[in-house]
Amino acid sequence: MSAIKNIRPFIRLKISAIMVFAVMGTSFGQSAWVWKSPLPQANPLYCAAYGLSVDGSGGLFVAVGLGGAIVTSPDDSVWTVRNSNTPNDLYGVAYGHGLFVAVGYDGTIVTSSDGLTWAIKNQGTTNDLYAVTYSDSVSPSQPGQFVAVGYYGAVVTSPDGSAWTLRTSGTTKGLNAIVHTDSLSGLFVAVGDSGAMVTSSNGVSWTTKNTGTLNYLYSVAFGNGRFAAAGESGTIITSTNGTAWTTENPATTYDLYTVAFESGILSGQPGLFVAVGDSGTVLTSTNGTSWTNANSGTAEYLSGVAFGGDRAVAVGDAGTILASTDAVSWTSRNSGNTNDLYSIVQGSGLYVTVGDFGTILTSSDASTWTSVNSGTHDYLLSVAYGNGKFVAVGAGGIILTSANGSAWAEKRADSSYDLYSIAYGDGRFVAVGDSGTVLSSTDGSAWSTENSNVSNHLGSVCFGDSQSTSQPGLFVAVGDTGAIITSPNGLTWTIKNSGVVDFLDGVTYGGQGQAGKFLAVGANGTVLASPDAADWTIARPDTALNPLIAIAYGNGVFVAVDDTGTIMTSSDASLWTTQYSNPSLWFNAVVYGTGASGQPGQFVTVGGEGVIITSIAGNLAVRYQHIAKANGALTLKIAVTAAGIQAIVPKSASGNLINVGVFTASGKRVYGAALMAKNGIMTIPLKGLAAGKYFMSASNGPMAELSSPFVVTK
């Protein structure tokens, strides 16, 4: 009946301006990162459908959206994310003949008999498909079929959802929605750009119609003997035959993205048209001509609606899901914060993240989050922990403090500049911000303004612990045009030459495992490294990549995030591996949190519209360690992952059986076998090793005996 259709141009503009969420299901498989909030997910949902289970014992709501997002629910209350097996946007979904069919970008078509497991099908076009419907068989000469429509007048049909045939619609205008009715000799009606409309009695031969409007039409439905089409600026047109159309008085000026008809399943309703659109708009009508506003309770745009059982479900931006028994009163089925989050810290076993409109969330495990009252609506842009206290800073120079993360008190410094970052070290908090602002405090309450010697925007500050008496602890702040300033005490600051003019967004300190290495990240994917924050080298060059927004260090690994949903890791600052990529997400911060006593730690990243994603606590870390034989010619390099162990051996050993043994530090053998190396890589199917120290020996053929210790970390 309808989906997002040509609010796609609107969506694309929104993506370019602020970025929105793409699918969880596909990108989560790339690495050990798990979506935590908001739930069930925060990707825009464009369309919803309802279908019966294969055995007819129950029904299922299915909603689809950006980046291949699919979520399902048997009761409109509990929703589960499904894997669509495609990263492409899905704009429409329909149910018929025991099959769910979803369509989308570049002609993508995926199908499922149960709504849970989805398969990609060969499409009949590479044009975007915006909507799909199903028509039951009306005669032996007109069997049931799926019909999908889309960009440039695309129409494709299929009797089974698998084999698709391209048809000629007679228009080159985008077709945004389609409906079928058994009445009127089984008429299909498709609507689209600039008032475009085509009709067909069989899905094969199509005729253009005059709608009397040039406004974009995004959706069409049929009920109570009447078609109703809705679209741009609240446009609603109706027809009893699909040929002669009447423009109705608008009940709203907001764009309407979907109109659907329910045939009397809702409480107290004899049959009802429901239209949804921008700013949470919901309209209802019994006849398609007179419309009444209903209160959806949300300001998010709504782009899809479906009916099943005795319920209505509406879906929209930021993963919004609403449910209603009468289409008048609506209840949100989402949980979690959807305000942007800008910073996160862990202190005293508690994670605290801050964001838009004074948002503060806390969690002991980064999985279950609690919203607390900050007492302000100002944007909170950074948070730090030190000396038993959390301190958050933000817009207009606001400063909040808390001893427990729950009760917050506002403090003020003698500055109204925005504060973008705060760090704690060596008994002092340091906050940085606009126009070279630097503030310092020993208790988070009384603040003094320090001379930074720069007027640059300073976007990030960190503290590097002392490694020795000759290398004291150091604050490092970075900012626009490659600005870097350092201070041993937070009071006296010195300008350093970064060697770049890129905007530097984030800085962190690598700890003893990295010999005190500072890393700064910024525009175009730049990574700078320095052992002392004085002499900087380009570890990852400016190569016109996406800006790196933040960086953190933990468990021997650097983790950097960018504003296009990418998470990268590196053990040496020069070689970076993408662990997670979701092009329509944007991240603002990342932190490493230590686990409780005996428990593993984890990285937590936060970002736009409340997204919180964590690395799986307890994942086997990748640790490469090698030992050279006395002659220095041969080495054994080991990689430990959750999937097993890989050893890099001299290529001369490839093609020969190699006797491999893996032993604990006490000498107990935990694995032994003869394996073959290919291209110098030997895969050892050993999983589930406990954390600890091990060593491996390998010998045979042209390879001298090699042994190497390695470490498995949790």
N, C-alpha and C positions, 0 to 999 in steps of 0.2 A: 504493500500500500504506500509506504513512504519511508524515507530515511533522511540522510543529510542533504542529498542532492546538491543543489547549487548554493547551499551555504558553504560548499567547498571553497569558493573564492574567499569567503569570510574566514574560514578555518585557516587557509594558507596564509592569509595576512596575519592572523593571530599567531601562527607558528613563527613567522619571521619576526614578529614584534616581541613576543614574550616567551615563545616556545610552549608547547603543550605536550601532554603525555602520550607516548606510544606504547605499544603492546608489552605486557609483561610476559605473556606466555612464550613468545619466541626468544626474546633476548635473555630471559632468565636462564635458559639452557646453556649459555655460553660459559658460565663460570659459577662459582659457589656464592652467589649473592641472592638475598631473599628480600622480597617486598614486605615491609612491616606496616606502613601507614601511608595514606588512608586506605581503608578497606571497603569493598573487596579489592579495588584498584582505583587509580585516578586518571585513567585514559578516557578521553571523550568517547561517549557511546552515541552512535548515530541512528541506530534502528533496533527495534525489538520485535520478536514474533513469539507465538505460543503454539506448541504442537503436542500431540499425544505421544506417549511412550510406544515403543514397538508393539508391545502386547496389549496396548489400550488400557493398561491399569492405572495410568496417571498422566499428568501433563507436565510440561516443562517450558518455562520462559527462557528465551535465548536473546541476548543483546550483543551487538557487534560494534566495533569502533576503530579508532585510529591505530595504525600499525598492526592490524590483525587481531585486536583485542576481541575476545569472546568470554562472556560470563553467563552462567546459567543458574536457574533456581527452580525447584519444583513447587515452591509455595510463595514466591515473591519476597520472602523474608531472609533466607540464608542463601547467599550467592557464592559461587565457586568459579575461579578463573580456569579457563580451558586453553589448551594449546591448539591454535588454529593451523599451525604448520606453515604460516606465511607471515612475512614482516609487512605485507602490503595493507593499506587501509581497507577496511571493509565498511561499505556504505549502506548495504541493504541486506535483509534476511527475510526469508519466507519459509512456510511449512506446507507440504503437500504430499499426499500419497506415501506417508510414512517417512518423509525425508525433509531435513532442514537443508536449505541452500542459501549460502551467503555470497555476495558479489562485491567487487570493489575495484581498487586501483589497477590500471593496466589490464582490465578484463579478468582479474582474479576471480576464480570461482572455487569455493570449498563446500563440501557437503558432509552431512552426518546423519545417520539413521537414529541416533539416540541423543544428539546434542552434546555428547561428551567427547567423542573421538572424531576428528575431522580429517578429511582427505582432500588434496588439491586435484581439481579436474581440468581437463583440457578445455580451454575457452574458445569461443567462436570469434573473438575479437581481441585486439590489444587496446581498444578504447576503454576508458574508465566506465565501469558499470555502476549506476547509482541506485538501482532498485530492482526488485524481482518479485514476481507473484506467481501463484499456481492456479490453474483452472482445472476443475474436475471434468471428466469425460461427459459430454452431453449427448453423444451419439457414436455409433461405430465409426462414422466417417470423421468424427472430431474427438479424438482421444484426449485424455488429460495431458497437460504439459506445463512446464515452467517457461516463463517469458521474462527476460531481463532487458532493461533499457539503460542508456547512458549517454556518454559524450558524443557530440556530432551526430546525434540521431541514431546511435547504435541500438539495434534490436537483435537479440539472440534467443533462440528457443531450444527446448530440450524435452523429450518425453520422459526422461529418467534422471536428469540432473548430471549425467555423465557425458553424453554426446550432445554437442551444441551446434546449432546451425545459424549462420548469419543471415538476417533478413534485411530487406530494404524498407525503411520507414517512410520515405518520402520527404524527410526534413533533415537539414544539417544542424539544426539547433539542438542543444543539449536536452535530453529527456531525463527528467529528475525523479519521476514517480510513475507507477503503473498500478491499475486496479482491474480486476475482472469481476463481472457479475454474471450469474446464471440467467438473470433476467435479460430482456432485450436481445434474445437470441445469442446469449453468451458473449457479450461485448467486452473487449479490452479497451481501456482508455488510458493513454499516457500523456503526461503534461510536462512542460519544461520551460526553457529560457524564453524571455520576451513573450510570454503568453502562448507559447507553442503547444499544440495538441494534435495527436494522431489517434485514430481509432481503428479497431480491427475486429472482425467476427471470428477469426481463426488464428490470430497471432502471426500469420504469414503475409497477408496482403493488408496494407495500411492506407488510410485516407487522412489527409490533413483537415483540421477543423478550425473555424474562427471562434476564438473565445471572447473577443471583444475587449481584451486587455493586453497591454504590452508589458505588464509587470511579470517578473519571474514567478512561475508557479512551481512550488516545491513538493506538493503532495496532492493526492486525490483519493477519495473514498466513495463507496456506494452503500446506501442504506435507506430503508423506508421509501423505496421507489425513487430515490434521488441521488445524483452524483453531487459531490461537493469537492471543489478544488481550492487549495489555500496556498498563499505565498507571500511575496514581497509586500512590506508595509501594511500587513493585515488584510491583504486582498482575499476575498472569498467569492467564488462564482459557483453557481448551481445549475443543474440541468436534469430534466426528467428523461431525456432520450440520448444524451451524449452529443447532440448536434447543436441545439439552440441553448445558449448559455446566458444567465442573468447575473449581473454583479450585485452582490448584497451590500447593505450598509455595514461598514467596518465596525467591529466592536473593539478594535485595538489598532494602533499604528505600528506595533511591533511586527517584525517578520514572523510568519507562521511556517514552521518547517515540516510539520506532520499533521494530517487530519486522518482520523480513523473512525470506524463505526462499530459499536458493540450492539449485539442483537438481543438486548434484554437480560443479560446475565448479571448486571450490576444491581445492587440493592435499590429497590424503589424506582428503577429506570425502565421504561417500556422499550428502550432502544435509543441509543444516544450517539451523536457525533461528538468527538473530542478532538480539539485542535490544540497544539502546543507550539511554543516558539521562544523568541528572545526574552531575556530577563524573567524567566520562569513563567511566562504567559501560559495560561490554560483557559480555553473557551469551551463551552458545551452548548449543544443545540439538539432538540428533538426532531427538527425538520430541515436543518441545514440553512435556514434563512434567518432565523432569529437566534442570536448568540448571547450567552451570559458568561461573564468573567468568573472564574473560580480562583481561590487562593492556593497556589502550589506550595508556598512556604519557602521558596528558593528564588534567588536572583540569577542562577545559572541558566544559560539557554537550554531549552529542552528540544530534542530533535527526533524523538521516537516515542511511540506509544503502542501498547499491545494489550489484548484482553484474553483472559484465560481463567477457567474455573468461575469464581465469582469476583475476580479482581481485575483491576487495571494497573498497568505498570508503565511509567514514563521514564525515559532515560535522557541523558544529556551531557553537558560539559563537565570536566573534572570527574568523570565517572559517576555523575549524579544518577541515583536510582530512587524513584518515588513509587509508592503503592497506594491504592485507594479502592474502597468497596463501592463508591458511588460517583467517582470522578469529580467530586466537589471538595472533599476533605482528603488531603494527601499527607502521607507519612514518609519520611526519609528512611531509606534502608542502608545508608552509608554510615560509617563510623570513622572517627579520626579527624584530625585537623586538616583543613585545605588551605590555610594561609601559608604564604611563602616562608620557608625557614632558611636562615642565613648563617647560623653558627651552631656548633655543638661542642660540649666538653664533658669529660667525666671527672668526678671528684668524689672522694669518700664513698665509692661504690655506686654513685648515682649519675646517670646521664641527664644533662640539661640541654635543651635546644631552644633557640629563641628566633622570633621572626616578626612578620607584619603585625601591626595593630596591637603591639604589646604581647604577642603570643609567647607563652612559655609552656613547654611540655617537659615532663620528667619521667624517667624510667629506671628501674634497677637492672633491667636486662636488655634494653633496646628493642624489646618485642611488644610489651604492653605499656602504653603511654597514658599519662594523666595530665590533663590541662589544669594549670594553676593560675590564679588571679595575680597578674603583675601589677595591677593598679594604674596602668597607663594604656593609652591607645597609640603611643608613639612607636615607630618602627624600632625594634631591637636588632642590632646588626652583628653583635659579637658577645661572647660570654667566655669567662675564664674562671678557674678555681685556684685558690691558694690560701694558705694560712687559715684553713677551716671555713672559708667563705667563698660563695659564688658571687661574681660581679658581672653584670650585663651592661652594655653601653649601646648607644644608638643615635637616632636622629635628634638634631637640636641639642646635642650634648647631654642627653639624659643618661643617668647612671643609676642602676638599681643594685642592691646588695641583698644577700640572703645567706643565712647560716645553714639552712636545711633544704633549699630548693623549693620550698612551699610558700613560706612567708617572705615577701619582698618589701623592701623599704627604698624610697627614692632619695637619691643624693644628688647634689649639683656641684659642678665645678664652675670656676669663673670663665666659662667658655660656652658659646652657643653653636659652635661648629659641630657638624655631624661627626660622630666617632664611629669608625669602621672596624676597628679591631682592638682587642685587649689581650695581654699576656701577663703571666705571673712568673717571677723568678727572683731568687736571692732576697726574699722578704719584701718584694715590691711589685705592685701592679703598674703596668704601663699601658695607656690607651693612646691610639693615634687616629688621625682623621683628616678632615679638609684643611687645605692651606698650610700644610706642615704642622698641624696641631699635634702636640705631645703633652699628655698629662701623666702625672705619677702620684702614687699613694701607697702608703705602707699598710693601710687598713681598709681601703675601699670606700672610706667615708670622707676623709679630708684630702683634697686634691690640690696639687700645685701645677702651674703651667711651666713647661720647660722650653728652652730654646733649641729647636731642632736644626736650625741653620738652613732650612729649606722651606720653600713655599709650595712644594708639590703636594698633591693629593697623596696621602699615605694610606694604603689599603690593607696592610697586614703587618703584624708584629709577632715575633716569637722570642723565646729565651733559650739559649744554649747553655747547658750545664757546664760547670768547670770540669776539665779533664785533668788538670794538674795545676800546681802553683804557678807555672809559667803560662798557663792558658786559662785565665779566669772565665767565669760565666759571662755571657754577653747577650744583650738585647739587640735584635736586628729588625729594622722596619724597612719596608719596600713600598714603592708607589709608582706614579706615572712617570713617563719618559725615562724609565730605568733607574729611578731614584733608589738609593740604598743609604741608610744611615745606621750607625751602630753606637752602642753605649755600654760601658761595663757596669753601670749602676742605675740607668734609667734617667739620669739627671743631665749628664754631659754627653753631647752627641757629636759624632764626627761623620762627615760625608765620605762615602766610598764610591769608587768608580766601578759601575757594573759592566761597562763596555757595550751596553745596548741602549736603545732608546725605546724599547718596547714597554708597554704598561706592565708592571709586575703586580700580580694580584695576590700571590700567596708566598709564604716563606715558612720553613720548618727546619728543625735541627735533628740530625740523624742519630745522635747518641753514640755511645762508645762503640757499638757494633759497626758504625761507619766512621770511626776515628774522628768524631766531632764534626762531621760534614754538614754544612748548611746548604739547603737547596732553596732556590727561588724560582717561581713559575709565573708565566704570564701570557701575553698576547702571542698569537700564532704558534702556540705550543712550545714556547721557549722554556728551557730549563737551564738555570745557572747553578754552578756548584762552587763551594769554597770551603777550605778547611778552617778558615779563621775569620770569614766575613770581610776580609780586606782585599784579597786577591781572588777574583771571580773568573771562572772559565765557563764557556758554553758547553754544557754536557749534552744538550739536545738542541740543535739549531732552530732558529726561526725559519720554518719551511712552509709558511702560509697554512698552517694547521689551525684547528680550532683553539681558542684561548683556553689555557689551563687556569682554573679559578682558584683552586685550593690544593694543598698538599699536606700529608701527615706521614709520620713514621711510627712503626711498631713491629716487633717480632722480626727484626732484620730486614724489613721491607718498607720502601717508600710507596705510598699510594697517592696518585694525583687524579683529580676529577676536572671535567670541563663543562662548558655550558651547552653541550649537545649530548648529554647522557652517556659520556664515556668514562670508564674507570680503568686506569692503567697502573701497573706495578713495575717496580725495578728494585733490584738489590744493589746496583752500583751507580745509579743516576744517569747512566748513558744508554743502556739497553732497556727499552720499555716494552711491556707486553700488555695488550688490551685484554682485560678480563671481563669487561661488560660493556656493551654498546647498545644504546637505545636512542636513536637520533632525535627524538622529540622530547626527551627529558632535558632538564637542566639542573645541574648540581651547584650548590653554593659552598659546601663545607664537608670536610671529612675528618674523623678523629679515630685514634686507636684507643680502645677501652680494654683495660686488663680485666680478667675474669676474677670471680671470687676465689677464695683459697682452694687451690687444686683444680680450678676450672680454666678452660682456655679463654684467651682474649679474642677480640673481634674488631674489625673496622666498621664504622657506621658513617654513612653519608646522608646528608639532608639537602633539600632543594626546593624548587618551585612547587607551589600548590600543595605543600605539606608532605612531599615525598620523603620517606625514610626507607633506606635499603641497607641491609647489613651483610657482611661476609658471614658465612656459616661458621659459628664458633666450633672449634674442634677440627676444622679441615686440616688435613696434612699439609704442612707448609712445604714449599719447594726450596730445598737447600742443596746447592751444589758445593761439593767439597772434593778436593783431589789431592793425591800424594804422588810425587815423582819418585821413580826408582833412583838408585844411587847414581846411575849414569845420566839421569835427567832426561832420558829420551822418551820414556813411556809414562803415560798417566792414565788413571781411571777416574772418570768424571761421572758423578751419580746425581740423578734427579729423583726425588721422592714426591709422588703425587697421590691423590686420593684413588687414582686408578691403578696404581702399582709403582714399579721402580723401572727407570731406564738408566742404563749405563752406557756412556760413550767410550768406546774402546778404539785402539788403533785400527784403521781400515784394513790393514793387512790381515786382521783376524776375521774379517767378514768371509762368510761361506764355510767357516770351520766350526765344529762343535766346541763350545767353551764350557769347561767345568766351573760352575758358579756355586759359591757358598756364601750365605749371609749368617752372621753370628752376632749375638748380644755382646755387650762390653765384658761380660763375665766369661765369654767363650762358648756359650751354648749355641749350637747351630739351630737356626729357625727355618732354613731353606737350603736345599741342595738339588741341583739338576744340571744336565748338560743342555745348553741352549745354543742357538744359532744367532750370530750377529748379522745384520743387514745394513750395508752402507755405514758401518761403524757404530751402529746403535743396537744394543741388546735389550730386549724387553723382558722383564722378570715379573711374572704374574703373582706378585706377592702383595696382598692388601691387608689392612687392619693392623699394622704394626703399632704397638703402644709407643707413646712418647719415650724417647731415650736415645742412648748412644749405641751405634752398631758399627760393624765393619764388614766389608765385602771382599772376597778373594775371587779372582778369575784367572784361569790359566788353560793353555793347550795350544797345539799347533805352533804357528810362527810367533805367537805372543808369549813373551816371558810372563811369569807369574806377577800379577799385580794385586795390590790390596789397598783399600782406602777406607778410612772411617767416614761415617756420615751420621747426621742427626735427624731424627724425626721429631718434629714439634707439633704441638696441638694448638 
